[in-house]
Structure formats: structure tokens, C-alpha cells
């Protein structure tokens, strides 16, 4: 049996492939740069932790940058699932394989975090570092959520939005937010939890401008040489890109970029990829 995982900042999608069927599972998110992998494994739901007979594991995760990162994850997964051979990769390569399979193109990630790379049909040929939610991740769920929350805490939202947000998140105050963001793990996922509110109110002029500004920051950060990318196919993956696709396409067109596909999650494409390529 083959076990495939796509671990993002908010959740992990799993697929178990055997000869007869495909089973799916969900667990909490993971980012190698901000969380401990042993803790993540200990908190897997029983239906995942108790799986037997796994022969291969393909684990794609945010925060994986070096070969040493991959080796560390592989060693822990092979210990956790005895008899399995593990292959750990970055979430960027996972997105590329899901979106393009063996074709070449520009891979764009916009979910809890953000990223971009040139895929040559086999490997990531050129990558712009995301730098995480503190230094980068422009246009991501964490970035948009941070902008919304920052404005709310400073009483800067339009009155109607301020009241609506306060009614929905009445427990939020400055002290509670600072505690989570600066002292607890998973701050990126905490900030990204406000994306559904943003999606619900995306037609509000203030929210539209907030999202549009985030997407402008994305293109300026990840594709700064505008002329270099003209005419090349762009494919996006991630919940933010999917749920706010109308605004994303408008901003992209202003730069002359053509988006020919937006997918919400890599897991379906990764399942097809590994069914065909092992």
C-alpha cells in the first residue's frame, strides 16, 4: 500500500492507495520550520497511526528546504511505519507534480502560506524562498489574516465590518492575540483562520482592497521581473487562490500573467501522479 500526505499550515490531507480502493484521511497541519515532527506524529488520529502494511510513503510538507530535512522526516516515518520506505519532499514540489505532472510551468502556492517556483517537468528548477509568515508569505492566508486582524485591533475597519467581526470573534482582544502569535506554535494557522471571513465579505470595498493589496504583494515578491514571465502559463494551488480566484485573476491580468488553472488542494493531483509514476 502507498500512503500520500500533503501537509500544509492548516491541515494535512492523506490518501491511502491499495489494489482495491483509495481511502482518505485528514489531520492537523504541519510546517517543518515551526513545529516538531515527533509531536505531529504523536497527535495523528488513530486511523492513521494504526495503519499496517504500508510499503511506500510520499510526504510533502511546508518548511522542507534541505536534503537533511528530508532525511530526518524519512527516518521518523520509517520508524513510525515499520517496513515502509519514505520519500519526503517540499510542498512546492508536491504542488508542481499535482498541477503539471510531467509538464513544465510556473507553480504558485497561495494557502496558509505562499510560494512560487519554476518546474521543469521533473524537479524544481528555480525557486523563490517563501521566508515564512514573519518575513514573507505575501498574499497568503496568514498574510491576509494578519492585515485584517491588525486593522481590527487598531479600530481601523469600517464600522459595519468592525461590528460584524467583533460579533463573530468576540473573544479576541489584544492580549489574547499577542499571546497566540508570539508565544504559541501555529501562529500562521491562527492568522489564516480569518480567511473565511475575508471570503464571505470579499465584495466589501475595504476587504476587496485588502485582498487585492495582498495579491499585488505576492506578484511583486515572487515574480519581480515582470517581462521575464510574460506569456508563460501560471497555475495556482491553495485555498486562498481558489476561494478568492476572481480577485486573483484580476490582479494577475494587470501584470500580464495568464492563469490557466487554479486548484484548491494538491492531494487529488498527487494521487493521480503516484498512481502513474509510483
Secondary structure in CASP SS format (residue, H / E / C, confidence):
PFRMAT SS
TARGET T0000
AUTHOR 0000-0000-0000
METHOD secondary structure of the structure
MODEL  1
X C 1.00
X E 1.00
X E 1.00
X E 1.00
X E 1.00
X E 1.00
X E 1.00
X C 1.00
X C 1.00
X C 1.00
X E 1.00
X E 1.00
X E 1.00
X E 1.00
X E 1.00
X E 1.00
X E 1.00
X C 1.00
X C 1.00
X C 1.00
X C 1.00
X E 1.00
X E 1.00
X E 1.00
X E 1.00
X E 1.00
X E 1.00
X E 1.00
X C 1.00
X C 1.00
X E 1.00
X C 1.00
X C 1.00
X C 1.00
X C 1.00
X C 1.00
X H 1.00
X H 1.00
X H 1.00
X H 1.00
X H 1.00
X H 1.00
X C 1.00
X C 1.00
X C 1.00
X H 1.00
X H 1.00
X H 1.00
X H 1.00
X C 1.00
X C 1.00
X C 1.00
X C 1.00
X C 1.00
X C 1.00
X E 1.00
X E 1.00
X E 1.00
X E 1.00
X E 1.00
X E 1.00
X E 1.00
X C 1.00
X C 1.00
X C 1.00
X C 1.00
X H 1.00
X H 1.00
X H 1.00
X H 1.00
X H 1.00
X H 1.00
X H 1.00
X H 1.00
X H 1.00
X H 1.00
X H 1.00
X H 1.00
X H 1.00
X H 1.00
X C 1.00
X C 1.00
X C 1.00
X C 1.00
X E 1.00
X E 1.00
X E 1.00
X E 1.00
X E 1.00
X E 1.00
X H 1.00
X H 1.00
X H 1.00
X H 1.00
X H 1.00
X H 1.00
X H 1.00
X H 1.00
X H 1.00
X H 1.00
X C 1.00
X C 1.00
X C 1.00
X C 1.00
X E 1.00
X E 1.00
X E 1.00
X E 1.00
X E 1.00
X E 1.00
X C 1.00
X C 1.00
X C 1.00
X E 1.00
X E 1.00
X E 1.00
X E 1.00
X E 1.00
X E 1.00
X C 1.00
X C 1.00
X C 1.00
X C 1.00
X E 1.00
X E 1.00
X E 1.00
X E 1.00
X E 1.00
X C 1.00
X C 1.00
X C 1.00
X H 1.00
X H 1.00
X H 1.00
X H 1.00
X C 1.00
X C 1.00
X C 1.00
X C 1.00
X C 1.00
X H 1.00
X H 1.00
X H 1.00
X H 1.00
X H 1.00
X H 1.00
X H 1.00
X H 1.00
X H 1.00
X H 1.00
X H 1.00
X H 1.00
X H 1.00
X C 1.00
X C 1.00
X C 1.00
X C 1.00
X C 1.00
X H 1.00
X H 1.00
X H 1.00
X H 1.00
X H 1.00
X H 1.00
X H 1.00
X H 1.00
X H 1.00
X H 1.00
X C 1.00
X C 1.00
X C 1.00
X C 1.00
X C 1.00
X H 1.00
X H 1.00
X H 1.00
X H 1.00
X H 1.00
X H 1.00
X H 1.00
X H 1.00
X H 1.00
X H 1.00
X C 1.00
X C 1.00
X C 1.00
X H 1.00
X H 1.00
X H 1.00
X H 1.00
X H 1.00
X H 1.00
X C 1.00
X C 1.00
X H 1.00
X H 1.00
X H 1.00
X H 1.00
X H 1.00
X H 1.00
X C 1.00
X C 1.00
X C 1.00
X C 1.00
X H 1.00
X H 1.00
X H 1.00
X H 1.00
X H 1.00
X H 1.00
X H 1.00
X H 1.00
X H 1.00
X H 1.00
X H 1.00
X H 1.00
X H 1.00
X H 1.00
X H 1.00
X H 1.00
X H 1.00
X H 1.00
X C 1.00
X C 1.00
X C 1.00
X H 1.00
X H 1.00
X H 1.00
X H 1.00
X C 1.00
X C 1.00
X C 1.00
X E 1.00
X E 1.00
X E 1.00
X E 1.00
X E 1.00
X C 1.00
X H 1.00
X H 1.00
X H 1.00
X H 1.00
X H 1.00
X C 1.00
X H 1.00
X H 1.00
X H 1.00
X H 1.00
X H 1.00
X H 1.00
X H 1.00
X H 1.00
X H 1.00
X H 1.00
X C 1.00
X C 1.00
X C 1.00
X E 1.00
X E 1.00
X E 1.00
X E 1.00
X E 1.00
X E 1.00
X C 1.00
X C 1.00
X C 1.00
X H 1.00
X H 1.00
X H 1.00
X H 1.00
X H 1.00
X H 1.00
X H 1.00
X H 1.00
X H 1.00
X H 1.00
X H 1.00
X C 1.00
END
